[in-house]
Amino acid sequence: MSELQISLETMHAQDRDAVERLHARAFGPGRFSRTAFRIREQAGQAESLAFVARVGSLLVAAVQLTPIRIGTHPAFMLGPLTVDPPFEGKGIGGALIERCAIAARAVKRDLIILVGDEPYYKRFGYKRVPMGKISLPGPVDPMRVLALELEPGALANVSGELRGSA
Ligand SMILES: CC(C)(COP(=O)(O)OP(=O)(O)OC[C@H]1O[C@@H](n2cnc3c(N)ncnc32)[C@H](O)[C@@H]1OP(=O)(O)O)[C@@H](O)C(=O)NCCC(=O)NCCS
């Protein structure tokens, strides 16, 4: 990370508006029709884990882990991950991704799924899910369905429909 004093914290209710602004800027109005958004809706009030990064008191980045099931297997979906553009390229996105892996391990999950750019996420251990192994509740580019195994071989044991787990 850079010389900036960056702190990672659990997201609180009062952060919601600032986080929503980050999402609106990064993904625009189309974000509500994305398959990942639908999965988060399915999860409803289920306890999600969410983290923000601050520089001083300024909220500059956010990420969420939504509880999901793949078939019957419990896991998490990571996203959205957004970093305020002036603070990109300083390792904040990476730090939040690592924070998510720690949080998922702490509650004994062995898999995190996301829909995103493999060239970015592969440096954090994410790899493409073999086509046809997991079906999502909406259109998605199969090349962008990625998984992080928190236990070796975790992905081999799961297949089926991915749903937000309410
Ligand atoms: C993608 C994003 C989260 C990266 O956050 P960040 O804090 O800048 O990331 P880091 O500092 O950890 O990593 C920066 C590195 O990732 C690279 N990178 C960023 N986005 C990338 C992408 N889509 N594909 C490949 N590499 C990418 C940068 O070029 C940089 O590379 P370098 O280390 O070789 O210089 C941020 O740019 C963002 O919020 N983008 C808009 C929303 C978005 O696309 N979210 C992810 C959904 S897939």
The ligand as a Gaussian input file, in Angstrom:
#p B3LYP/6-31G(d) Opt

LIG

0 1
 C      -11.113000      -2.456000     -10.280000
 C      -10.836000      -1.636000      -9.004000
 C      -11.661000      -2.197000      -7.864000
 C       -9.326000      -1.727000      -8.677000
 O       -9.086000      -1.053000      -7.455000
 P       -7.592000      -0.494000      -7.087000
 O       -7.615000      -0.076000      -5.680000
 O       -7.185000       0.480000      -8.121000
 O       -6.767000      -1.848000      -7.282000
 P       -5.312000      -2.170000      -6.745000
 O       -4.629000      -0.889000      -6.375000
 O       -5.437000      -3.242000      -5.746000
 O       -4.634000      -2.789000      -8.034000
 C       -4.264000      -1.948000      -9.078000
 C       -3.704000      -2.797000     -10.199000
 O       -4.787000      -3.515000     -10.817000
 C       -4.810000      -3.202000     -12.198000
 N       -6.211000      -3.255000     -12.638000
 C       -7.219000      -2.482000     -12.240000
 N       -8.348000      -2.845000     -12.880000
 C       -8.010000      -3.863000     -13.707000
 C       -8.750000      -4.643000     -14.638000
 N      -10.036000      -4.463000     -14.835000
 N       -8.066000      -5.621000     -15.288000
 C       -6.755000      -5.833000     -15.092000
 N       -6.010000      -5.118000     -14.218000
 C       -6.645000      -4.144000     -13.536000
 C       -4.208000      -1.834000     -12.299000
 O       -3.738000      -1.583000     -13.584000
 C       -3.077000      -1.938000     -11.288000
 O       -2.035000      -2.690000     -11.849000
 P       -0.502000      -2.543000     -11.329000
 O       -0.494000      -2.981000      -9.882000
 O        0.258000      -3.471000     -12.218000
 O       -0.182000      -1.090000     -11.499000
 C      -11.164000      -0.126000      -9.232000
 O      -10.459000       0.332000     -10.356000
 C      -12.650000       0.167000      -9.430000
 O      -13.363000       0.438000      -8.466000
 N      -13.115000       0.140000     -10.694000
 C      -14.494000       0.463000     -11.012000
 C      -15.447000      -0.598000     -10.506000
 C      -15.043000      -2.003000     -10.906000
 O      -14.712000      -2.248000     -12.065000
 N      -15.063000      -2.915000      -9.914000
 C      -14.668000      -4.282000     -10.105000
 C      -15.766000      -5.051000     -10.716000
 S      -15.079000      -6.324000     -11.725000

